Amino acid sequence: MERIAKQAMLYDFYGELLTEHQKKIYEDVVYNDFSLSEIAEENGISRQGVHDLIRRCNKILQEYENKLHLIERFVKIREEVGSIQRLAENPQISKEELIGKVNEISHRIIEEL
């Protein structure tokens, strides 16, 4: 996963667990694409301070994912739903086969939850 996309996903799932200051700085880097220098100047801290804060936030967010696995589960469920959509769009599959496969996939989704 691309670094920025991974950071954005981690923040989407666990960002509310950061402090307000951490959230503001992290959003400026990930969503607003501000440079470390711009953020440092705006917040009255050093560029190195911004860099350290981002690293610390990345570590915190990744630790949450390592413990809770919410993103991993989300990705698996999204893939399973994609499988259902592809099955539904397949004109060559019989109704009975479709029902069986959707049932199978739905059981996997329920197990994941």
C-alpha positions, 0 to 999 in steps of 0.5 A: 500500500502506498505510504500516504494511502496507508497513513490516510487509512490508519488515520481514518480508522484510529485518528480520533485516538490522537490528541487534537495537536497530533490530529492537526499536524497529521492531517496537514501532512497526510490530507493537506500535503503541507511540507514539514517546513510549512507546518513547523512555521504555522505551529511555531515548532521546528521542522524536526519536531514536526518530523518526530511527531509524524513518526510518533503518530505513525507508530501509535496508529500502526500499534492500534492496527496491530492490536485491533486489525480493523483495517485488515478486516475492512479490506477483507470484507471489501474484497468479499463484497467485490466478489459478490458484485462480480458474481451478480454481474456474471450473466453465465452463472445460474441462479442456484450457483449464485445463491450458493456462492453468495451464501458462502461469501456471506458466511465468511464475512460474518466470521470476519465480523 
